[in-house]
Amino acid sequence: MNIEKFLKTIKETKLFTAYNTNVDAVKYLKDEDVQRLVDMFDHNEIIERMESYPRIIKDPIDFVARLVYSIKTGKPAEVPMKEDENLQRWFDSIKYDEERMGGQAGIVSNLMATLQINKIIVYTPLLSKKQAEMFVDYDNLLYPVVEDEKLVLKKVREAYKNDPTKINRIFEFKKGLKFTLNGEKIVAKQSTRFIVASRPENLRIEIKDDVRRFLPDIGEMVDCAFLSGYQAIKEKYNDGKTAEYYFKKARDDIKLLKRNKNIKAHLEFASIPNINIRKMVVDYILSSVDSVGMDETEIANVLHILGFEEMSEKILKNSFVEDVIEGAKILLEKFKNLEVVQIHTIYYILFVCREDNPLSNEELEECLEFATILASSRAKLGNIRNIEDLKEGLTVDHNKYGDLLRKIAKEHSNGYKVVLSPSRYVETPKSTVGLGDTISSGAFLYYTSLLNNKRKEK
């Protein structure tokens, strides 16, 4: 596989990305760390909390219960934390192993700048000095500001404001981690992570009005937009504004970006415990974009919102690729605006498109293969710091289920373009946070690049 060919394909592509960035405080959990956490509480009470499945972390035992559930099921999760000073102090008392860039927009902009694509314009509502320093120091990574009534693009590290820093707590654990709860020995089925997400009152998922009026100009400067972070919207704010207010603004942001140039827009879905917020993401954002990326749990949750409960339950229970493909077809039928439904799991990345998609199956496969190399590089090394790191990803083999998965995908095309690439499976990844964002952004950017290159050839 030729890394140079991949990089040449994406080189001239220009990207806009918003909205969410934060600092990730990361703890790599060992057996004794989890045992110590569960032993802080009555084991029966932890089990009761697991059964009640708290959707907001209001106290430490909520956290421990959801963490144990995530380890036991092997499912990644992100759960918001209640704003509470005592709870904040409890989490601050944990000794974290490192701090790094977090949030989909932050992770994606750093990745694409490192891959040396032509231009990345990133926007995040909060940009503290500490947050700005988490961005890589490249000339192609820019932040929009307004000076003297004019739009100016500055290097991100030079554009910080007097904003607070949003910090998420990330708890990474490896397959095989073990501990005992109420006499039961629990062993982690997969290497994954549990995220305690900060949702500060002053964080609003929006583009501020000074920059917002220049969105059509920004749209003209780029080829595509990678949009994420809607899971951070709250149902109601202290000033009386509601989720609906911010979702309407977010939908209009997409229209403004596309006003002067019909750029491709991608929605990166996320774990959204709040069902009302999840429904608004579907109603306002999914109905406005060209591409969507999600994992199998997230597509199951979307199908449930749309009234396909039986299909949703089948995917949640079994994770069969054939059910995921049928679910993706439902999304393409329900949302005529969508060109691509992309699903990423631990074992594969999948594109489902209509039969008239301008890219061939071979070209779509190329998008996915590029994404798997990015993901295996990040999983093996913990981050991609330069282009040479991609060679590490190439040394990782595709997982052993690849031939079977490809066969199933081919058998279930039936009037659609269904393309699957098995993951390059890293048995003990250094880190799992950001893998989905890496896969999705890589596949989407490559997809956009191929479309642009085809247009230029005509």
C-alpha positions as CSV (number, residue, x, y, z in Angstrom):
1,M,0.0,0.0,0.0
2,N,1.4,3.3,-1.1
3,I,1.3,6.0,1.7
4,E,2.6,8.6,-0.7
5,K,-0.4,8.0,-3.1
6,F,-2.9,8.5,-0.2
7,L,-1.2,11.7,0.9
8,K,-1.0,13.1,-2.6
9,T,-4.8,12.5,-3.1
10,I,-5.7,14.6,0.0
11,K,-3.0,17.2,-0.3
12,E,-5.0,20.0,-1.9
13,T,-8.2,19.5,0.2
14,K,-9.3,22.2,2.5
15,L,-11.4,21.5,5.6
16,F,-13.6,23.4,8.1
17,T,-14.2,21.7,11.4
18,A,-16.3,22.7,14.5
19,Y,-17.4,22.7,17.4
20,N,-15.9,20.7,20.2
21,T,-12.5,20.8,21.7
22,N,-11.4,20.2,25.2
23,V,-8.4,19.0,27.3
24,D,-8.5,15.3,28.0
25,A,-7.1,14.3,31.4
26,V,-6.3,10.6,30.8
27,K,-6.0,7.8,33.3
28,Y,-4.7,4.4,32.1
29,L,-6.5,2.0,34.4
30,K,-4.8,-1.1,35.9
31,D,-6.4,-3.9,37.8
32,E,-5.6,-2.4,41.2
33,D,-7.0,1.0,40.2
34,V,-10.4,-0.4,39.4
35,Q,-10.4,-2.7,42.4
36,R,-9.6,0.3,44.6
37,L,-12.5,2.3,43.1
38,V,-15.1,-0.4,43.6
39,D,-13.9,-1.1,47.1
40,M,-14.6,2.6,48.0
41,F,-18.3,1.7,48.0
42,D,-20.7,-1.0,49.0
43,H,-20.6,-3.5,46.1
44,N,-24.3,-4.2,46.3
45,E,-25.0,-0.4,45.9
46,I,-22.7,-0.3,42.9
47,I,-24.7,-3.2,41.3
48,E,-28.0,-1.3,42.1
49,R,-26.6,1.8,40.4
50,M,-25.6,-0.2,37.4
51,E,-29.1,-1.5,37.0
52,S,-30.6,2.0,37.3
53,Y,-28.1,3.1,34.5
54,P,-27.5,6.7,35.5
55,R,-27.3,9.0,32.4
56,I,-25.7,11.9,34.3
57,I,-22.9,11.4,36.8
58,K,-24.1,13.1,40.0
59,D,-21.8,11.5,42.5
60,P,-18.8,9.2,42.5
61,I,-20.7,6.0,42.8
62,D,-22.6,6.9,39.5
63,F,-19.2,7.1,37.9
64,V,-18.0,3.8,39.3
65,A,-21.2,2.0,38.3
66,R,-21.1,3.2,34.7
67,L,-17.3,2.5,34.5
68,V,-17.9,-1.1,35.7
69,Y,-20.7,-1.5,33.2
70,S,-18.5,-0.3,30.3
71,I,-15.7,-2.7,31.3
72,K,-18.1,-5.6,31.7
73,T,-19.8,-5.1,28.4
74,G,-16.7,-4.0,26.4
75,K,-18.7,-0.9,25.2
76,P,-17.2,2.6,25.1
77,A,-19.3,5.3,26.7
78,E,-19.4,9.0,27.3
79,V,-21.5,10.3,30.2
80,P,-21.9,14.0,31.2
81,M,-21.0,15.1,34.7
82,K,-23.2,17.3,36.8
83,E,-21.7,20.7,37.5
84,D,-20.9,20.4,41.2
85,E,-17.8,21.7,43.1
86,N,-17.5,18.7,45.4
87,L,-17.8,16.2,42.5
88,Q,-15.2,18.3,40.6
89,R,-12.8,18.1,43.5
90,W,-13.3,14.3,43.8
91,F,-12.3,13.8,40.1
92,D,-9.5,16.3,40.5
93,S,-8.1,14.2,43.3
94,I,-7.4,11.3,40.9
95,K,-3.8,11.2,39.6
96,Y,-4.0,11.3,35.8
97,D,-1.3,10.0,33.5
98,E,-1.3,12.7,30.9
99,E,-3.2,15.7,29.4
100,R,-3.8,15.9,25.6
101,M,-6.1,17.3,23.0
102,G,-9.7,16.1,23.2
103,G,-12.9,16.7,21.4
104,Q,-13.7,15.6,17.9
105,A,-12.9,19.0,16.2
106,G,-9.6,19.3,18.1
107,I,-8.5,15.7,17.3
108,V,-9.5,16.0,13.7
109,S,-7.9,19.4,13.0
110,N,-4.6,18.2,14.6
111,L,-4.6,15.0,12.6
112,M,-5.3,16.8,9.2
113,A,-2.7,19.5,9.9
114,T,-0.1,16.7,10.6
115,L,-1.1,15.0,7.4
116,Q,-0.2,18.4,5.7
117,I,-3.5,18.9,3.8
118,N,-3.8,22.4,2.2
119,K,-5.8,24.2,4.9
120,I,-7.8,23.5,8.1
121,I,-10.0,26.2,9.6
122,V,-11.1,25.1,13.0
123,Y,-13.7,26.8,15.2
124,T,-14.4,26.2,18.8
125,P,-16.6,28.5,21.0
126,L,-14.1,28.3,23.9
127,L,-10.4,28.8,23.2
128,S,-8.3,29.3,26.3
129,K,-4.5,29.7,26.2
130,K,-4.1,26.1,27.5
131,Q,-6.5,24.8,24.9
132,A,-4.8,26.7,22.1
133,E,-1.5,25.2,23.1
134,M,-3.0,21.7,22.6
135,F,-3.2,22.4,18.8
136,V,-0.2,21.4,16.7
137,D,2.0,24.4,15.6
138,Y,1.5,24.2,11.8
139,D,0.9,27.1,9.4
140,N,-2.0,25.2,7.7
141,L,-4.1,25.1,10.9
142,L,-6.1,28.4,11.3
143,Y,-8.7,30.0,13.5
144,P,-11.2,32.6,12.2
145,V,-11.4,35.9,14.1
146,V,-12.9,39.3,13.2
147,E,-10.7,42.3,13.3
148,D,-11.8,45.8,12.1
149,E,-15.0,44.2,10.7
150,K,-12.9,41.8,8.6
151,L,-12.5,38.1,8.7
152,V,-8.9,37.1,9.6
153,L,-7.4,33.6,9.8
154,K,-4.8,33.3,12.5
155,K,-2.7,30.4,13.6
156,V,-4.7,28.7,16.4
157,R,-1.9,29.2,19.0
158,E,-2.1,33.0,18.4
159,A,-5.9,33.3,18.5
160,Y,-6.6,32.3,22.2
161,K,-9.0,34.3,24.3
162,N,-9.6,34.7,28.0
163,D,-11.9,31.6,28.1
164,P,-12.2,28.9,30.6
165,T,-10.7,25.4,29.8
166,K,-13.1,22.5,29.4
167,I,-11.6,19.3,30.8
168,N,-12.9,15.8,30.1
169,R,-11.7,12.8,32.2
170,I,-10.8,9.8,30.1
171,F,-10.5,6.3,31.7
172,E,-8.7,3.9,29.3
173,F,-8.6,0.2,30.0
174,K,-7.2,-2.8,28.1
175,K,-8.7,-6.1,27.2
176,G,-8.0,-8.6,30.1
177,L,-8.2,-6.0,32.9
178,K,-9.7,-7.8,35.9
179,F,-11.2,-7.0,39.3
180,T,-13.8,-8.5,41.7
181,L,-17.2,-7.1,42.4
182,N,-19.4,-8.8,45.1
183,G,-17.5,-12.1,44.5
184,E,-17.8,-12.0,40.7
185,K,-14.6,-11.8,38.8
186,I,-15.0,-9.3,36.0
187,V,-12.7,-9.3,33.0
188,A,-12.6,-6.6,30.3
189,K,-13.8,-8.0,27.0
190,Q,-12.2,-5.3,24.9
191,S,-9.7,-2.5,25.1
192,T,-11.8,0.7,25.2
193,R,-12.6,3.8,27.3
194,F,-15.1,5.5,29.5
195,I,-15.4,9.3,29.3
196,V,-16.7,11.6,32.0
197,A,-17.7,14.6,30.0
198,S,-17.6,18.2,31.3
199,R,-20.7,20.3,30.3
200,P,-20.0,23.7,31.7
201,E,-22.8,26.2,31.6
202,N,-20.8,28.8,29.7
203,L,-20.1,26.3,26.9
204,R,-22.5,26.9,24.0
205,I,-22.3,24.8,20.9
206,E,-22.5,27.7,18.5
207,I,-20.5,29.9,16.2
208,K,-20.5,33.4,17.8
209,D,-22.2,36.1,15.8
210,D,-19.1,38.0,14.9
211,V,-17.7,35.1,12.9
212,R,-21.1,33.6,12.0
213,R,-21.8,36.3,9.4
214,F,-18.7,35.3,7.6
215,L,-19.7,31.6,7.3
216,P,-20.5,31.8,3.6
217,D,-17.0,33.2,3.0
218,I,-15.5,30.4,5.1
219,G,-17.5,27.9,3.0
220,E,-15.9,29.3,-0.1
221,M,-12.4,28.8,1.3
222,V,-12.9,25.0,1.9
223,D,-14.1,21.8,0.3
224,C,-15.8,20.1,3.2
225,A,-16.9,20.5,6.8
226,F,-16.5,18.0,9.6
227,L,-19.1,18.9,12.3
228,S,-19.3,17.4,15.8
229,G,-20.0,18.2,19.4
230,Y,-23.8,18.4,19.4
231,Q,-23.9,15.9,22.3
232,A,-22.7,18.8,24.6
233,I,-25.9,20.8,24.0
234,K,-28.2,21.0,27.1
235,E,-32.0,20.9,27.1
236,K,-32.1,24.2,29.0
237,Y,-29.7,26.9,30.1
238,N,-29.8,29.3,33.0
239,D,-30.5,32.3,30.7
240,G,-33.6,30.6,29.4
241,K,-32.2,29.5,26.0
242,T,-33.1,25.9,25.0
243,A,-31.5,23.1,23.0
244,E,-33.9,23.8,20.2
245,Y,-32.5,27.4,20.0
246,Y,-29.0,26.0,19.5
247,F,-30.0,23.2,17.1
248,K,-31.8,25.7,14.9
249,K,-28.6,27.9,14.8
250,A,-26.5,24.8,14.1
251,R,-28.7,23.8,11.2
252,D,-28.5,27.4,9.8
253,D,-24.7,27.3,10.2
254,I,-24.6,24.4,7.7
255,K,-26.8,26.4,5.3
256,L,-24.6,29.4,5.6
257,L,-21.5,27.4,5.0
258,K,-23.0,26.0,1.8
259,R,-24.6,29.3,0.6
260,N,-21.8,30.3,-1.9
261,K,-20.3,26.9,-2.5
262,N,-22.0,23.5,-2.1
263,I,-19.3,22.0,0.1
264,K,-19.7,18.4,1.6
265,A,-20.7,18.4,5.2
266,H,-20.2,15.5,7.6
267,L,-21.9,14.8,10.9
268,E,-19.8,12.8,13.4
269,F,-22.3,11.2,15.8
270,A,-21.5,10.5,19.4
271,S,-22.7,8.7,22.5
272,I,-25.7,10.8,23.6
273,P,-27.4,9.5,26.7
274,N,-30.1,12.2,26.6
275,I,-32.8,10.9,24.2
276,N,-34.3,14.3,23.5
277,I,-30.9,15.7,22.5
278,R,-30.3,12.6,20.4
279,K,-33.6,13.2,18.6
280,M,-32.7,16.8,17.9
281,V,-29.4,15.8,16.4
282,V,-31.4,13.5,14.0
283,D,-34.1,16.1,13.2
284,Y,-31.9,19.2,12.7
285,I,-28.4,18.0,11.8
286,L,-28.7,14.5,10.2
287,S,-31.3,16.0,7.9
288,S,-28.8,18.7,6.7
289,V,-25.5,16.9,6.0
290,D,-24.1,14.8,3.1
291,S,-22.3,12.2,5.3
292,V,-22.6,10.7,8.7
293,G,-20.2,8.7,10.8
294,M,-21.1,6.5,13.8
295,D,-20.5,3.2,15.5
296,E,-23.0,0.3,15.7
297,T,-24.5,1.4,19.0
298,E,-25.1,4.9,17.7
299,I,-26.8,3.7,14.5
300,A,-29.0,1.5,16.7
301,N,-30.0,4.5,18.8
302,V,-30.8,6.6,15.6
303,L,-33.0,3.8,14.3
304,H,-34.8,3.6,17.6
305,I,-35.5,7.4,17.3
306,L,-36.9,6.8,13.8
307,G,-39.3,4.1,15.0
308,F,-37.3,1.0,13.9
309,E,-37.2,-0.5,17.3
310,E,-36.9,-4.2,16.2
311,M,-33.9,-3.4,14.0
312,S,-32.4,-1.3,16.7
313,E,-32.7,-4.1,19.2
314,K,-31.1,-6.6,16.8
315,I,-28.1,-4.4,16.3
316,L,-27.7,-3.7,20.0
317,K,-28.0,-7.4,20.9
318,N,-26.0,-9.1,18.2
319,S,-23.9,-6.4,16.3
320,F,-24.3,-8.4,13.1
321,V,-22.9,-6.6,10.1
322,E,-25.8,-7.5,7.9
323,D,-28.2,-5.8,10.3
324,V,-26.0,-2.7,10.4
325,I,-26.0,-2.6,6.6
326,E,-29.8,-2.8,6.5
327,G,-29.9,0.0,9.2
328,A,-27.7,2.2,7.0
329,K,-30.0,1.6,4.0
330,I,-32.9,2.8,6.1
331,L,-31.1,6.0,6.9
332,L,-30.4,6.6,3.2
333,E,-34.1,6.1,2.4
334,K,-35.2,8.4,5.2
335,F,-32.7,11.1,4.5
336,K,-32.4,11.9,0.8
337,N,-29.7,14.5,1.7
338,L,-27.3,11.7,2.7
339,E,-24.8,10.4,0.2
340,V,-22.8,8.2,2.6
341,V,-23.5,6.4,5.8
342,Q,-20.3,5.3,7.4
343,I,-20.1,2.8,10.3
344,H,-17.0,2.1,12.2
345,T,-16.6,-0.8,14.7
346,I,-13.7,-2.6,16.3
347,Y,-13.7,-5.1,13.4
348,Y,-14.5,-3.0,10.3
349,I,-15.3,0.3,8.7
350,L,-18.2,0.3,6.3
351,F,-19.6,2.7,3.6
352,V,-23.2,2.3,2.4
353,C,-24.1,4.6,-0.5
354,R,-26.8,4.7,-3.2
355,E,-26.0,2.9,-6.4
356,D,-25.6,6.2,-8.3
357,N,-22.8,7.5,-6.1
358,P,-20.1,9.0,-8.4
359,L,-17.3,7.0,-6.8
360,S,-16.7,3.4,-7.8
361,N,-16.5,0.5,-5.3
362,E,-12.7,0.5,-5.7
363,E,-12.5,4.2,-4.9
364,L,-14.8,3.8,-1.9
365,E,-12.6,0.9,-0.7
366,E,-9.6,3.2,-1.0
367,C,-11.2,5.7,1.3
368,L,-11.8,3.0,3.9
369,E,-8.3,1.5,3.6
370,F,-6.8,5.0,4.2
371,A,-8.9,5.3,7.3
372,T,-7.8,1.9,8.7
373,I,-4.1,2.9,8.3
374,L,-4.7,6.1,10.2
375,A,-6.6,4.2,13.0
376,S,-4.0,1.5,13.4
377,S,-1.2,4.1,13.5
378,R,-3.0,6.0,16.2
379,A,-3.9,2.8,18.2
380,K,-0.4,1.5,18.1
381,L,1.4,4.7,18.8
382,G,-1.2,6.6,20.8
383,N,-1.1,9.6,18.4
384,I,0.1,10.4,14.9
385,R,2.8,13.0,15.2
386,N,4.2,12.9,11.7
387,I,3.6,11.3,8.3
388,E,6.3,8.7,9.0
389,D,4.1,7.3,11.8
390,L,1.7,5.9,9.1
391,K,4.2,3.3,8.2
392,E,3.7,1.8,11.7
393,G,0.0,1.4,10.9
394,L,0.9,-0.4,7.7
395,T,2.7,-3.1,9.7
396,V,-0.6,-4.0,11.4
397,D,-2.5,-6.8,9.7
398,H,-6.2,-6.7,9.0
399,N,-8.2,-8.7,11.5
400,K,-8.9,-12.4,10.9
401,Y,-12.6,-11.9,10.1
402,G,-11.9,-9.7,7.0
403,D,-12.8,-12.2,4.3
404,L,-16.0,-13.2,6.0
405,L,-17.0,-9.6,6.6
406,R,-16.3,-8.6,3.0
407,K,-18.4,-11.5,1.8
408,I,-21.4,-10.5,3.9
409,A,-21.1,-6.9,2.8
410,K,-21.1,-8.0,-0.9
411,E,-24.1,-10.3,-0.4
412,H,-26.1,-7.5,1.2
413,S,-25.5,-4.8,-1.4
414,N,-28.9,-5.3,-3.3
415,G,-29.1,-2.1,-5.3
416,Y,-26.6,-0.1,-3.1
417,K,-22.9,0.3,-3.0
418,V,-21.8,-1.5,0.1
419,V,-18.1,-1.4,0.7
420,L,-16.3,-2.8,3.8
421,S,-12.7,-2.8,5.0
422,P,-11.7,-4.9,8.0
423,S,-9.9,-3.0,10.6
424,R,-6.1,-3.4,11.1
425,Y,-6.6,-4.8,14.6
426,V,-4.1,-3.7,17.3
427,E,-4.5,-6.2,20.1
428,T,-3.3,-3.9,22.9
429,P,-3.8,-0.4,21.7
430,K,-1.9,2.4,23.5
431,S,-5.0,4.5,23.4
432,T,-8.6,4.1,22.0
433,V,-9.9,7.7,22.5
434,G,-10.2,9.5,19.1
435,L,-10.0,6.3,17.0
436,G,-13.6,6.8,15.7
437,D,-12.9,10.4,14.9
438,T,-9.6,9.4,13.1
439,I,-11.4,6.8,11.1
440,S,-14.4,8.9,10.2
441,S,-12.4,12.1,9.3
442,G,-9.9,10.1,7.2
443,A,-12.6,8.3,5.2
444,F,-14.7,11.5,4.7
445,L,-11.7,13.7,3.7
446,Y,-10.5,11.1,1.3
447,Y,-14.0,10.7,-0.2
448,T,-14.2,14.5,-0.7
449,S,-10.7,14.6,-2.2
450,L,-11.6,11.9,-4.8
451,L,-14.8,13.8,-5.7
452,N,-12.8,17.0,-6.1
453,N,-10.1,15.3,-8.2
454,K,-12.8,13.8,-10.5
455,R,-14.4,17.2,-11.0
456,K,-11.0,18.8,-11.9
457,E,-10.3,16.0,-14.4
458,K,-13.5,16.8,-16.4
